[in-house]
């Protein structure tokens, strides 16, 4: 399983042209197993949006639906 950090997840989902190297995009696209994100990344995205450090194209809730479920990502629980 490949686990994306918060910024990689955002750049990949938003298709930001130059944020991710083409090799990284290819690794994500061709990952044979599931691709996941840590649940704490959702907290970070919500915080960044609230503080105005990022602008989401839709509400936070809608963003998570599209950026996790529709992208086929696995949301990993927060564990010690």
Beta strands, then each sheet from edge to edge (+ up, - down):
strand 1: 2-4
strand 2: 35-38
strand 3: 74-76
sheet 1: 1+ 2+ 3+
end
